[in-house]
Amino acid sequence: MTTQPPIDATQAEASAPRPQALIDAMGDQGETNETGTSLWVGAFHRLRRNPAAIVGAVIVLSFILVALLAPVLAPYGPDSTARWANQITPSRLPEFSAEHPLGLDPFGSDLLTQLIYGARQSLIIGVVSTLLGLLGGAVLGLLAGAFGGWVDTIVMRIVDILLSIPALLLAVSVAAIMGRRPEALMVAIAAAQVPIFARLLRGSMLKQRKQDYVLAATSLGLRPRTIVMGHVLPNSLGPVIVQATLILATAIIEVAALSYLGMGAPDPTVAEWGRMLVKAQERLESYPHLTLLPGLCIAVTALGFTLLGEALREALDPKTRK
C-alpha cells in the first residue's frame, strides 16, 4: 500500500476553489490586479463599453477636425464679407443656392464658412482658457494642499472671494478691462475657472496625504518636497483632468456668451458663434436658420464635452465602476 505524501497547508489553500461571493466582491479590482492593468488603461476599456462616452468622443473629435481643417472644409475665406455685401438689404437676404448652401448672414458672409471658422475660434479660445485656468488653479491648489496651515488658510480665502463672484460677471469684468480681443476672452474665462481647479486639487491632495504610502515614504526618510511632487501630486491629478474635460463644455458656452454680449473681436471677418446669434436676432422671424444653426453648433459641442467628461469621471471613480 502506497502512502500519499503530506499536503502542505499553503498548497491546500492555494488549490482550494475560491468562493464565488469573493470573486464577485473583487469585481474590477481583482481583474486589474491579476492582469496588471493600470488605472487609465482600465478606464479606457470601460469607456469603450459606454455608449455615452462613444457619442461624446465622436462629437468632440468631429468638432476638433472641423476646427483644424477649416481652411480645407470652408468654401470661402473668413474675410470674404464685402464680396456679397451688396446683395444684403434691410428686409431681404439671398436665397439658398449651390454657391451658398446655407445662404448669407446679415454681414454678407457665407453662413457655412462662418460656422466652420466659428468652430476654430471656439476651440482655440476654449482650450487655451481652460489650460490657463488649470495652470492658475493648480498653483493655488498645490500651495494649499502641500503646505497646509496658514498658507492653506490664505489661499482658500482668496479662492472663496473668487467663488463669491458669479463666473460670467467675473469674466465680463476682466474682458471689459483688457479690451475686445481674443486674448481678453481667454484670460476672462480662465479667471472664472481658477477657483474651481484650485479647490478640486487641494481637496484631492489632502485626501492623498492621508494614504498609507505617504506614511511609508515619510518613514523611509524622503523629503516632503519629493513626496509631494513625486507621489501626492501625480495621484491627485485624475479628478482635475476629468474636471478640465467638463470645463471645456462650459468654456465653449462662455465664449459664445461673451461674444453675444459684445466682448468678442470687433472685426466682423472673425467668425464667432455668439456674435452670429446677436446679428441674427434682427431677422429671427424671417430667417430663423440664422439663429438655429449657430445655436445648434454651441449646444451639440457642449453636449459632446459633457458626455465625454461625465463618462470619464465614472470610469475613473471606483464607486461607479461596472
SERO-4910 file (N, C-alpha, C, O; in steps of 0.05 Angstrom, whole numbers):
BEGIN
 pado doro    nc1    nc2    nc3   cac1   cac2   cac3    cc1    cc2    cc3    oc1    oc2    oc3
  Met    A     17    -24      0      0      0      0     18     25      0     36     28     16
  Thr    A     11     42    -19     27     67    -21     15     88     -3     -9     90      0
  Thr    A     32    104      8     23    126     25     25    152     10     44    157     -4
  Gln    A      4    168     13      4    195      0     22    214     15     22    214     40
  Pro    A     38    230      1     55    250     14     37    270     28     16    277     18
  Pro    A     46    280     50     31    300     65     27    326     48     45    334     34
  Ile    A      4    337     50     -3    361     35      4    385     52     -6    388     74
  Asp    A     20    403     40     27    427     55      3    445     57    -14    446     39
  Ala    A      1    459     80    -23    477     84    -24    499     64    -46    507     56
  Thr    A     -1    509     56     -1    531     36    -11    521      9    -26    535     -4
  Gln    A     -3    497      2    -12    486    -24    -42    481    -23    -57    485    -42
  Ala    A    -52    471      0    -80    466      3    -96    491      0   -117    491    -13
  Glu    A    -87    513     12   -101    538     10   -101    549    -19   -121    560    -28
  Ala    A    -78    545    -32    -76    555    -60    -94    540    -79   -105    550    -98
  Ser    A    -95    513    -74   -111    496    -92   -140    496    -86   -156    486   -103
  Ala    A   -148    506    -63   -177    506    -56   -192    525    -75   -182    546    -81
  Pro    A   -216    518    -83   -231    535   -101   -239    562    -86   -245    562    -63
  Arg    A   -237    583   -101   -244    609    -90   -274    612    -89   -288    608   -109
  Pro    A   -285    620    -66   -314    624    -64   -324    644    -85   -311    664    -91
  Gln    A   -348    638    -96   -359    656   -117   -366    683   -106   -363    703   -120
  Ala    A   -374    684    -80   -380    710    -68   -356    728    -67   -357    752    -71
  Leu    A   -332    715    -61   -307    730    -60   -300    740    -88   -290    763    -91
  Ile    A   -304    723   -108   -298    732   -136   -315    755   -144   -305    774   -156
  Asp    A   -341    754   -137   -359    776   -144   -352    801   -130   -354    823   -141
  Ala    A   -343    798   -104   -337    822    -89   -312    836    -99   -309    860    -97
  Met    A   -293    820   -111   -269    832   -121   -274    850   -145   -262    871   -148
  Gly    A   -292    841   -163   -301    858   -186   -277    866   -203   -259    850   -209
  Asp    A   -277    891   -211   -257    902   -228   -230    903   -214   -209    901   -227
  Gln    A   -230    906   -188   -204    908   -174   -188    883   -177   -164    883   -181
  Gly    A   -202    860   -174   -188    835   -177   -178    831   -205   -156    821   -209
  Glu    A   -194    839   -224   -185    837   -252   -161    855   -258   -143    847   -272
  Thr    A   -162    878   -246   -140    897   -251   -114    886   -238    -92    889   -250
  Asn    A   -116    875   -214    -92    865   -200    -80    841   -214    -56    838   -216
  Glu    A    -97    823   -225    -88    798   -237    -75    804   -264    -55    791   -271
  Thr    A    -86    821   -279    -76    826   -306    -56    848   -306    -43    853   -327
  Gly    A    -52    863   -285    -33    884   -285    -42    909   -300    -25    925   -308
  Thr    A    -68    913   -304    -78    935   -318    -77    960   -301    -84    960   -278
  Ser    A    -66    982   -313    -65   1007   -298    -92   1020   -296   -111   1012   -309
  Leu    A    -93   1042   -280   -119   1055   -276   -129   1067   -302   -153   1065   -308
  Trp    A   -112   1081   -317   -120   1095   -341   -127   1075   -363   -146   1080   -379
  Val    A   -112   1053   -365   -119   1032   -385   -145   1020   -379   -162   1015   -397
  Gly    A   -150   1014   -353   -176   1003   -346   -199   1022   -351   -220   1014   -359
  Ala    A   -194   1048   -346   -214   1068   -352   -220   1069   -382   -243   1073   -390
  Phe    A   -199   1066   -398   -204   1067   -427   -221   1043   -436   -238   1046   -453
  His    A   -216   1020   -424   -232    996   -431   -261   1000   -423   -279    992   -438
  Arg    A   -266   1013   -401   -293   1018   -392   -307   1039   -410   -331   1038   -415
  Leu    A   -291   1059   -419   -302   1079   -437   -311   1067   -464   -331   1075   -476
  Arg    A   -297   1047   -473   -304   1034   -498   -330   1020   -497   -343   1016   -517
  Arg    A   -339   1013   -472   -364    999   -469   -387   1018   -461   -410   1009   -457
  Asn    A   -381   1044   -460   -401   1063   -451   -412   1078   -476   -397   1092   -489
  Pro    A   -438   1074   -483   -449   1088   -507   -447   1119   -505   -441   1132   -525
  Ala    A   -451   1130   -481   -449   1159   -478   -421   1169   -483   -417   1190   -496
  Ala    A   -401   1154   -475   -373   1161   -480   -367   1161   -510   -353   1178   -520
  Ile    A   -378   1141   -523   -373   1139   -552   -386   1162   -567   -373   1174   -585
  Val    A   -410   1168   -560   -424   1191   -573   -409   1217   -567   -405   1233   -586
  Gly    A   -401   1221   -542   -386   1246   -536   -360   1247   -550   -352   1269   -559
  Ala    A   -346   1225   -552   -320   1225   -565   -323   1231   -595   -306   1245   -607
  Val    A   -344   1220   -608   -349   1225   -636   -355   1255   -640   -344   1267   -659
  Ile    A   -371   1267   -623   -377   1295   -626   -352   1312   -622   -347   1331   -637
  Val    A   -337   1306   -601   -313   1322   -595   -292   1319   -618   -280   1339   -626
  Leu    A   -288   1295   -628   -269   1290   -649   -278   1305   -675   -262   1316   -689
  Ser    A   -304   1304   -681   -314   1318   -704   -310   1348   -702   -302   1361   -721
  Phe    A   -315   1359   -678   -311   1387   -673   -282   1395   -677   -276   1416   -689
  Ile    A   -264   1379   -667   -235   1385   -669   -226   1383   -698   -211   1400   -707
  Leu    A   -236   1363   -713   -228   1361   -741   -239   1384   -757   -224   1394   -774
  Val    A   -263   1392   -752   -274   1415   -767   -258   1440   -761   -253   1456   -779
  Ala    A   -251   1444   -736   -236   1468   -728   -208   1468   -741   -198   1488   -751
  Leu    A   -195   1445   -741   -168   1443   -752   -167   1445   -782   -149   1456   -794
  Leu    A   -188   1433   -795   -189   1432   -824   -207   1454   -836   -217   1451   -858
  Ala    A   -211   1476   -821   -228   1497   -830   -220   1508   -857   -237   1512   -874
  Pro    A   -194   1514   -862   -187   1525   -889   -193   1505   -912   -197   1514   -934
  Val    A   -194   1479   -906   -199   1459   -927   -229   1455   -930   -238   1452   -953
  Leu    A   -244   1455   -908   -273   1450   -910   -289   1474   -918   -310   1471   -931
  Ala    A   -281   1498   -910   -297   1522   -916   -295   1529   -945   -274   1528   -957
  Pro    A   -318   1535   -957   -318   1542   -986   -305   1569   -992   -295   1573  -1014
  Tyr    A   -304   1587   -972   -292   1613   -976   -275   1620   -952   -275   1606   -932
  Gly    A   -261   1642   -954   -245   1652   -932   -262   1668   -912   -283   1678   -920
  Pro    A   -253   1670   -887   -268   1685   -868   -269   1715   -873   -286   1729   -862
  Asp    A   -252   1725   -891   -251   1754   -896   -266   1761   -922   -261   1782   -934
  Ser    A   -284   1744   -930   -299   1749   -955   -326   1763   -950   -345   1760   -965
  Thr    A   -326   1780   -929   -351   1793   -921   -361   1813   -942   -384   1813   -950
  Ala    A   -343   1829   -952   -351   1850   -971   -356   1840   -999   -365   1855  -1016
  Arg    A   -352   1814  -1003   -355   1803  -1030   -384   1803  -1039   -390   1807  -1063
  Trp    A   -402   1797  -1020   -431   1796  -1027   -447   1816  -1010   -471   1813  -1008
  Ala    A   -434   1836  -1000   -448   1856   -983   -470   1871   -998   -490   1879   -986
  Asn    A   -466   1874  -1024   -486   1889  -1040   -511   1874  -1044   -531   1885  -1053
  Gln    A   -512   1847  -1037   -536   1831  -1040   -553   1832  -1015   -575   1821  -1015
  Ile    A   -544   1845   -994   -558   1846   -969   -574   1872   -967   -564   1893   -972
  Thr    A   -600   1869   -961   -617   1892   -957   -629   1891   -929   -629   1869   -917
  Pro    A   -640   1913   -918   -652   1912   -891   -675   1892   -888   -680   1883   -866
  Ser    A   -688   1884   -910   -711   1867   -908   -707   1840   -922   -725   1823   -920
  Arg    A   -685   1836   -935   -683   1811   -952   -654   1801   -952   -635   1817   -953
  Leu    A   -651   1775   -951   -626   1761   -955   -628   1743   -979   -650   1733   -986
  Pro    A   -606   1738   -993   -607   1720  -1016   -616   1692  -1008   -611   1683   -986
  Glu    A   -629   1678  -1026   -639   1651  -1021   -615   1631  -1022   -593   1637  -1031
  Phe    A   -621   1606  -1013   -601   1585  -1014   -594   1580  -1044   -611   1581  -1061
  Ser    A   -569   1573  -1048   -560   1567  -1076   -537   1547  -1074   -526   1542  -1053
  Ala    A   -528   1538  -1097   -505   1520  -1098   -480   1535  -1089   -462   1522  -1078
  Glu    A   -479   1560  -1094   -456   1576  -1086   -455   1581  -1056   -434   1582  -1044
  His    A   -479   1583  -1044   -482   1587  -1015   -503   1567  -1004   -527   1574  -1003
  Pro    A   -495   1543   -997   -515   1522   -988   -532   1531   -965   -555   1523   -963
  Leu    A   -521   1547   -947   -536   1556   -924   -543   1586   -926   -553   1598   -906
  Gly    A   -538   1598   -948   -544   1626   -952   -523   1644   -941   -501   1635   -934
  Leu    A   -530   1670   -939   -512   1690   -929   -522   1700   -902   -546   1698   -896
  Asp    A   -503   1709   -885   -511   1720   -860   -516   1750   -862   -510   1761   -884
  Pro    A   -525   1764   -842   -530   1793   -845   -506   1810   -850   -508   1833   -857
  Phe    A   -481   1799   -846   -457   1813   -852   -449   1811   -881   -432   1825   -890
  Gly    A   -463   1793   -896   -455   1789   -924   -435   1767   -927   -424   1764   -949
  Ser    A   -431   1750   -907   -412   1728   -909   -427   1702   -913   -451   1699   -907
  Asp    A   -413   1683   -925   -425   1656   -929   -429   1644   -902   -410   1642   -886
  Leu    A   -454   1635   -896   -460   1625   -869   -445   1599   -863   -437   1596   -840
  Leu    A   -442   1581   -882   -428   1557   -877   -399   1562   -870   -388   1549   -852
  Thr    A   -387   1581   -883   -359   1588   -877   -357   1599   -849   -338   1593   -835
  Gln    A   -376   1616   -841   -375   1628   -814   -378   1607   -792   -366   1608   -771
  Leu    A   -396   1587   -797   -400   1566   -778   -374   1549   -775   -367   1541   -752
  Ile    A   -361   1543   -797   -337   1526   -795   -314   1541   -781   -301   1530   -764
  Tyr    A   -310   1566   -789   -289   1581   -776   -296   1589   -747   -279   1594   -730
  Gly    A   -322   1590   -741   -330   1595   -713   -322   1572   -695   -317   1576   -672
  Ala    A   -322   1547   -706   -313   1524   -691   -283   1527   -684   -275   1520   -662
  Arg    A   -267   1537   -703   -239   1541   -697   -235   1562   -675   -219   1558   -657
  Gln    A   -250   1584   -677   -247   1605   -656   -255   1594   -629   -242   1600   -609
  Ser    A   -277   1579   -628   -286   1569   -602   -266   1548   -591   -262   1548   -567
  Leu    A   -255   1532   -608   -235   1512   -599   -210   1525   -588   -201   1518   -566
  Ile    A   -200   1545   -602   -175   1558   -593   -179   1572   -566   -164   1568   -547
  Ile    A   -200   1588   -565   -205   1603   -540   -213   1584   -517   -203   1588   -495
  Gly    A   -229   1564   -523   -237   1546   -502   -214   1530   -490   -212   1527   -466
  Val    A   -197   1519   -508   -175   1503   -498   -154   1520   -484   -145   1512   -462
  Val    A   -147   1542   -495   -127   1559   -482   -136   1570   -456   -121   1570   -436
  Ser    A   -162   1578   -454   -172   1589   -429   -173   1567   -408   -168   1572   -384
  Thr    A   -180   1542   -416   -181   1520   -397   -153   1514   -387   -149   1508   -363
  Leu    A   -133   1514   -405   -106   1509   -396    -96   1531   -377    -82   1525   -357
  Leu    A   -102   1556   -383    -94   1577   -365   -108   1575   -338    -95   1578   -317
  Gly    A   -134   1568   -338   -148   1564   -313   -137   1541   -297   -135   1542   -273
  Leu    A   -130   1519   -312   -119   1496   -299    -92   1502   -287    -86   1494   -264
  Leu    A    -75   1517   -301    -49   1525   -291    -51   1542   -266    -38   1537   -246
  Gly    A    -68   1563   -267    -71   1580   -244    -83   1566   -220    -74   1569   -198
  Gly    A   -104   1549   -225   -116   1534   -203    -97   1513   -192    -97   1508   -168
  Ala    A    -80   1501   -209    -61   1481   -199    -40   1494   -181    -32   1482   -161
  Val    A    -32   1518   -187    -12   1532   -170    -24   1537   -142    -12   1532   -122
  Leu    A    -48   1548   -142    -61   1554   -116    -68   1528   -101    -63   1527    -77
  Gly    A    -78   1508   -115    -85   1483   -102    -60   1469    -91    -61   1457    -70
  Leu    A    -38   1471   -106    -13   1458    -97     -2   1472    -72      7   1458    -54
  Leu    A     -3   1498    -71      6   1512    -47    -11   1505    -23      0   1500     -2
  Ala    A    -38   1505    -27    -55   1499     -4    -53   1470      5    -52   1464     29
  Gly    A    -51   1451    -14    -51   1423     -7    -24   1414      3    -22   1395     18
  Ala    A     -2   1427     -6     25   1418      2     33   1429     29     45   1415     45
  Phe    A     28   1455     33     38   1468     58     18   1466     81     26   1461    103
  Gly    A     -7   1470     75    -27   1470     96    -23   1494    114     -9   1513    107
  Gly    A    -35   1493    138    -32   1514    158    -41   1541    148    -62   1544    136
  Trp    A    -25   1562    154    -33   1589    147    -32   1594    117    -47   1610    107
  Val    A    -15   1579    103    -14   1581     73    -41   1572     62    -52   1585     44
  Asp    A    -51   1549     72    -76   1539     63    -99   1558     69   -116   1562     52
  Thr    A    -98   1570     92   -119   1589    100   -120   1614     82   -141   1622     72
  Ile    A    -96   1625     76    -95   1649     59   -104   1642     31   -120   1657     19
  Val    A    -94   1620     20   -101   1613     -8   -130   1608    -11   -143   1617    -30
  Met    A   -142   1593      8   -170   1586      6   -188   1610     10   -210   1611      0
  Arg    A   -179   1630     26   -195   1654     29   -196   1670      2   -216   1681     -6
  Ile    A   -173   1670    -12   -172   1682    -39   -191   1667    -58   -206   1680    -73
  Val    A   -191   1641    -57   -208   1625    -74   -237   1630    -67   -254   1631    -85
  Asp    A   -244   1633    -41   -271   1638    -33   -281   1665    -44   -304   1668    -52
  Ile    A   -263   1685    -44   -270   1711    -55   -277   1709    -85   -296   1720    -94
  Leu    A   -260   1693    -99   -265   1690   -128   -291   1674   -133   -306   1680   -152
  Leu    A   -297   1655   -116   -321   1639   -119   -346   1655   -112   -368   1649   -121
  Ser    A   -343   1676    -96   -366   1692    -88   -376   1710   -111   -399   1719   -111
  Ile    A   -359   1713   -131   -367   1729   -155   -378   1710   -176   -364   1691   -183
  Pro    A   -401   1716   -187   -411   1698   -209   -391   1696   -232   -378   1716   -239
  Ala    A   -388   1672   -243   -368   1667   -263   -371   1685   -287   -351   1696   -297
  Leu    A   -395   1688   -297   -399   1705   -321   -393   1734   -315   -382   1748   -332
  Leu    A   -401   1744   -291   -395   1771   -283   -365   1776   -281   -355   1797   -289
  Leu    A   -351   1757   -269   -322   1759   -267   -309   1760   -295   -291   1776   -300
  Ala    A   -318   1742   -313   -307   1742   -340   -313   1768   -355   -296   1778   -369
  Val    A   -337   1778   -352   -344   1803   -365   -327   1826   -355   -318   1843   -371
  Ser    A   -322   1827   -329   -305   1848   -317   -277   1847   -328   -265   1868   -335
  Val    A   -265   1823   -329   -238   1821   -339   -237   1828   -368   -218   1842   -377
  Ala    A   -256   1819   -384   -256   1825   -413   -260   1855   -418   -248   1866   -436
  Ala    A   -276   1868   -401   -280   1897   -405   -255   1912   -399   -249   1933   -411
  Ile    A   -239   1903   -379   -214   1917   -372   -193   1913   -394   -179   1932   -400
  Met    A   -191   1889   -405   -170   1883   -424   -177   1891   -453   -159   1893   -470
  Gly    A   -202   1896   -458   -210   1905   -485   -221   1882   -502   -221   1859   -493
  Arg    A   -231   1889   -525   -244   1869   -543   -223   1856   -561   -217   1866   -583
  Arg    A   -212   1834   -552   -194   1818   -568   -194   1789   -558   -202   1785   -535
  Pro    A   -186   1770   -574   -187   1742   -565   -172   1736   -540   -180   1720   -523
  Glu    A   -149   1750   -536   -133   1745   -512   -148   1753   -487   -146   1740   -466
  Ala    A   -165   1773   -489   -181   1782   -466   -202   1760   -459   -207   1755   -436
  Leu    A   -214   1748   -479   -233   1726   -474   -220   1703   -460   -231   1691   -442
  Met    A   -195   1696   -469   -181   1674   -457   -176   1679   -427   -181   1662   -410
  Val    A   -165   1702   -421   -159   1709   -393   -185   1711   -377   -185   1702   -354
  Ala    A   -205   1723   -388   -231   1726   -374   -243   1699   -366   -251   1696   -343
  Ile    A   -244   1681   -385   -256   1654   -379   -238   1639   -360   -248   1625   -342
  Ala    A   -211   1641   -363   -193   1627   -345   -195   1637   -317   -193   1622   -298
  Ala    A   -199   1664   -313   -202   1675   -286   -226   1663   -271   -225   1659   -247
  Ala    A   -247   1657   -286   -271   1644   -273   -266   1615   -267   -280   1604   -250
  Gln    A   -247   1602   -280   -242   1573   -275   -221   1568   -254   -220   1546   -243
  Val    A   -204   1587   -248   -183   1583   -229   -192   1573   -202   -181   1553   -192
  Pro    A   -212   1585   -189   -221   1575   -162   -232   1546   -163   -229   1532   -143
  Ile    A   -244   1538   -185   -255   1511   -187   -232   1491   -187   -233   1471   -172
  Phe    A   -212   1495   -203   -189   1477   -203   -173   1477   -177   -163   1457   -168
  Ala    A   -171   1501   -165   -156   1504   -140   -169   1487   -118   -155   1472   -104
  Arg    A   -195   1489   -114   -208   1474    -93   -208   1444    -99   -204   1428    -80
  Leu    A   -210   1437   -124   -210   1408   -130   -183   1396   -125   -182   1374   -113
  Leu    A   -162   1409   -134   -135   1398   -130   -128   1398   -100   -115   1379    -91
  Arg    A   -135   1419    -86   -129   1420    -58   -143   1397    -42   -130   1384    -26
  Gly    A   -168   1392    -48   -183   1371    -35   -171   1343    -42   -170   1326    -25
  Ser    A   -164   1340    -67   -152   1314    -75   -125   1309    -62   -119   1287    -55
  Met    A   -109   1330    -59    -83   1327    -46    -86   1322    -16    -71   1306     -5
  Leu    A   -105   1334     -3   -109   1329     25   -118   1300     29   -111   1288     49
  Lys    A   -134   1289     11   -142   1261     13   -118   1243      9   -116   1223     23
  Gln    A   -101   1249    -10    -78   1232    -15    -58   1233      7    -44   1213     12
  Arg    A    -56   1256     21    -36   1258     43    -43   1239     66    -26   1234     83
  Lys    A    -67   1229     68    -75   1211     89    -71   1182     82    -77   1164     98
  Gln    A    -62   1177     58    -58   1149     49    -33   1137     62    -15   1151     72
  Asp    A    -32   1110     62    -11   1096     76     16   1100     62     37   1099     75
  Tyr    A     16   1103     35     41   1106     21     56   1131     29     81   1132     28
  Val    A     41   1152     37     54   1176     46     68   1171     73     91   1181     77
  Leu    A     55   1157     91     68   1150    116     92   1132    112    112   1136    125
  Ala    A     90   1114     93    113   1096     87    136   1112     76    160   1108     83
  Ala    A    130   1131     57    152   1147     46    165   1165     66    189   1170     66
  Thr    A    149   1176     85    160   1192    106    178   1175    125    198   1185    134
  Ser    A    169   1151    130    185   1133    147    212   1126    134    232   1122    148
  Leu    A    212   1125    108    237   1119     94    256   1143     92    279   1140     83
  Gly    A    247   1166    102    264   1189    102    264   1207     78    282   1224     74
  Leu    A    244   1203     60    242   1220     37    234   1249     45    220   1253     64
  Arg    A    245   1268     30    239   1296     36    210   1302     29    199   1290     10
  Pro    A    198   1321     43    170   1328     38    166   1337      9    145   1331     -3
  Arg    A    185   1352     -2    182   1361    -30    181   1337    -49    165   1337    -68
  Thr    A    197   1317    -44    197   1293    -61    171   1278    -59    161   1269    -79
  Ile    A    161   1276    -35    135   1262    -31    113   1276    -45     96   1264    -58
  Val    A    112   1303    -42     90   1318    -54     91   1318    -85     72   1312    -98
  Met    A    115   1324    -96    117   1327   -125    119   1300   -139    110   1297   -162
  Gly    A    130   1280   -126    134   1254   -139    112   1234   -134    109   1215   -149
  His    A     95   1238   -113     75   1218   -106     47   1231   -102     28   1223   -116
  Val    A     45   1250    -85     19   1261    -78      7   1276   -102    -16   1271   -109
  Leu    A     22   1294   -115     11   1309   -137      3   1292   -161    -19   1295   -171
  Pro    A     20   1273   -170     11   1256   -193    -14   1240   -187    -31   1237   -204
  Asn    A    -17   1230   -162    -40   1215   -155    -65   1232   -151    -87   1221   -148
  Ser    A    -62   1258   -150    -84   1277   -146    -94   1289   -171   -114   1304   -171
  Leu    A    -82   1284   -194    -88   1297   -219   -112   1285   -233   -123   1297   -251
  Gly    A   -120   1260   -226   -142   1247   -240   -168   1263   -240   -178   1268   -261
  Pro    A   -178   1271   -217   -203   1287   -216   -200   1314   -230   -219   1324   -241
  Val    A   -176   1325   -230   -171   1351   -242   -173   1348   -273   -184   1366   -286
  Ile    A   -162   1327   -284   -163   1323   -313   -192   1318   -322   -201   1328   -342
  Val    A   -207   1303   -306   -235   1299   -312   -251   1325   -312   -267   1330   -329
  Gln    A   -245   1341   -291   -259   1367   -289   -251   1385   -313   -268   1401   -322
  Ala    A   -227   1384   -322   -219   1400   -345   -235   1393   -370   -242   1411   -386
  Thr    A   -241   1368   -373   -258   1360   -396   -286   1371   -394   -298   1380   -413
  Leu    A   -297   1372   -369   -324   1383   -365   -323   1414   -368   -342   1426   -378
  Ile    A   -301   1426   -359   -299   1455   -360   -297   1464   -389   -306   1487   -395
  Leu    A   -287   1448   -407   -285   1455   -435   -313   1461   -446   -317   1479   -463
  Ala    A   -333   1445   -438   -360   1450   -447   -370   1477   -437   -382   1492   -452
  Thr    A   -364   1484   -412   -372   1510   -401   -357   1532   -416   -368   1554   -421
  Ala    A   -331   1527   -422   -315   1548   -436   -327   1554   -464   -328   1577   -472
  Ile    A   -336   1533   -478   -348   1538   -504   -373   1556   -502   -377   1574   -518
  Ile    A   -389   1551   -481   -413   1567   -477   -406   1595   -469   -418   1614   -478
  Glu    A   -385   1598   -452   -377   1625   -443   -365   1641   -466   -368   1666   -466
  Val    A   -351   1628   -484   -341   1642   -507   -364   1654   -523   -363   1678   -531
  Ala    A   -384   1638   -528   -407   1648   -543   -422   1670   -527   -431   1689   -539
  Ala    A   -424   1667   -500   -438   1686   -484   -423   1713   -484   -436   1734   -487
  Leu    A   -397   1713   -481   -382   1738   -482   -383   1751   -509   -385   1776   -511
  Ser    A   -382   1736   -530   -385   1747   -557   -413   1758   -561   -417   1779   -574
  Tyr    A   -433   1745   -550   -461   1754   -551   -464   1781   -537   -480   1798   -545
  Leu    A   -449   1785   -515   -450   1810   -500   -432   1832   -511   -431   1854   -500
  Gly    A   -419   1826   -534   -403   1847   -547   -375   1848   -538   -361   1867   -543
  Met    A   -365   1827   -524   -337   1826   -514   -318   1813   -534   -294   1811   -528
  Gly    A   -328   1804   -556   -311   1790   -575   -295   1809   -593   -294   1833   -588
  Ala    A   -283   1798   -613   -267   1814   -631   -285   1833   -647   -306   1825   -657
  Pro    A   -276   1859   -650   -293   1878   -665   -293   1873   -695   -310   1884   -709
  Asp    A   -274   1858   -705   -272   1854   -734   -293   1834   -743   -294   1812   -733
  Pro    A   -311   1842   -761   -333   1824   -770   -323   1800   -786   -338   1781   -789
  Thr    A   -298   1801   -796   -287   1778   -810   -279   1755   -792   -274   1733   -801
  Val    A   -276   1761   -766   -270   1739   -746   -296   1725   -739   -314   1737   -727
  Ala    A   -298   1700   -747   -323   1685   -742   -326   1677   -713   -308   1666   -701
  Glu    A   -349   1684   -701   -355   1677   -674   -385   1669   -672   -402   1684   -682
  Trp    A   -390   1646   -661   -418   1637   -659   -435   1656   -643   -458   1660   -650
  Gly    A   -425   1667   -621   -441   1685   -605   -449   1710   -620   -472   1719   -617
  Arg    A   -430   1722   -635   -437   1746   -650   -457   1740   -672   -473   1757   -680
  Met    A   -455   1716   -684   -475   1708   -704   -503   1708   -692   -522   1715   -706
  Leu    A   -506   1700   -667   -532   1700   -654   -542   1728   -651   -566   1733   -654
  Val    A   -525   1746   -644   -533   1774   -639   -544   1786   -665   -566   1798   -664
  Lys    A   -529   1784   -686   -538   1796   -711   -563   1783   -723   -579   1795   -736
  Ala    A   -566   1757   -717   -589   1742   -728   -615   1749   -714   -636   1743   -724
  Gln    A   -614   1762   -691   -639   1768   -676   -656   1788   -692   -680   1787   -690
  Glu    A   -644   1805   -708   -659   1824   -723   -676   1811   -745   -696   1823   -754
  Arg    A   -669   1787   -753   -683   1773   -774   -693   1746   -765   -695   1727   -781
  Leu    A   -700   1744   -739   -708   1718   -728   -733   1707   -741   -735   1683   -746
  Glu    A   -753   1724   -745   -778   1714   -756   -776   1707   -786   -788   1688   -795
  Ser    A   -760   1723   -800   -758   1718   -829   -738   1696   -836   -743   1679   -854
  Tyr    A   -716   1695   -821   -695   1676   -827   -686   1662   -801   -665   1669   -790
  Pro    A   -702   1644   -790   -695   1631   -764   -670   1614   -765   -658   1609   -744
  His    A   -662   1605   -789   -639   1587   -790   -613   1603   -782   -594   1590   -774
  Leu    A   -614   1629   -785   -590   1645   -777   -585   1642   -747   -562   1645   -738
  Thr    A   -606   1637   -731   -603   1634   -702   -601   1604   -695   -585   1597   -677
  Leu    A   -616   1587   -708   -616   1559   -701   -590   1545   -707   -581   1529   -691
  Leu    A   -577   1551   -729   -553   1537   -736   -529   1543   -717   -518   1524   -707
  Pro    A   -522   1568   -711   -501   1572   -692   -509   1563   -664   -492   1553   -649
  Gly    A   -534   1566   -656   -543   1556   -630   -540   1526   -628   -533   1516   -607
  Leu    A   -547   1512   -650   -544   1483   -650   -515   1475   -649   -509   1455   -636
  Cys    A   -497   1489   -662   -469   1483   -660   -459   1486   -631   -443   1469   -622
  Ile    A   -467   1507   -618   -458   1511   -590   -469   1489   -572   -454   1477   -556
  Ala    A   -494   1482   -575   -507   1462   -558   -495   1434   -563   -489   1420   -543
  Val    A   -491   1426   -588   -480   1400   -594   -451   1397   -584   -444   1377   -573
  Thr    A   -435   1418   -588   -407   1417   -579   -406   1415   -549   -390   1399   -538
  Ala    A   -421   1431   -535   -421   1430   -505   -431   1402   -496   -421   1392   -476
  Leu    A   -451   1391   -510   -461   1365   -502   -440   1344   -506   -437   1326   -489
  Gly    A   -424   1345   -527   -403   1326   -532   -382   1325   -509   -375   1304   -499
  Phe    A   -373   1349   -502   -353   1351   -480   -365   1342   -453   -352   1329   -437
  Thr    A   -391   1348   -449   -403   1339   -424   -406   1309   -422   -400   1297   -402
  Leu    A   -415   1297   -444   -418   1268   -444   -391   1254   -440   -390   1234   -425
  Leu    A   -371   1263   -453   -344   1251   -451   -333   1255   -423   -322   1237   -411
  Gly    A   -337   1279   -412   -326   1284   -385   -341   1268   -363   -328   1257   -345
  Glu    A   -367   1266   -365   -382   1250   -346   -375   1221   -348   -372   1207   -327
  Ala    A   -372   1211   -372   -364   1182   -375   -336   1177   -365   -331   1157   -353
  Leu    A   -318   1196   -369   -291   1193   -358   -290   1194   -328   -275   1179   -316
  Arg    A   -307   1211   -316   -308   1211   -287   -319   1185   -276   -309   1175   -256
  Glu    A   -339   1174   -288   -350   1148   -279   -330   1126   -283   -328   1108   -266
  Ala    A   -314   1127   -304   -295   1106   -309   -272   1106   -289   -260   1086   -283
  Leu    A   -265   1130   -279   -243   1133   -260   -252   1130   -231   -236   1127   -213
  Asp    A   -278   1132   -226   -288   1131   -199   -292   1102   -191   -309   1088   -203
  Pro    A   -278   1092   -170   -281   1064   -163   -309   1057   -153   -317   1033   -153
  Lys    A   -325   1076   -143   -351   1071   -133   -372   1065   -155   -392   1053   -150
  Thr    A   -365   1074   -180   -385   1071   -201   -374   1052   -223   -387   1050   -244
  Arg    A   -352   1039   -218   -342   1020   -238   -360    996   -241   -372    986   -221
  Lys    A   -363    987   -266   -380    964   -271   -364    942   -284   -375    921   -291
***
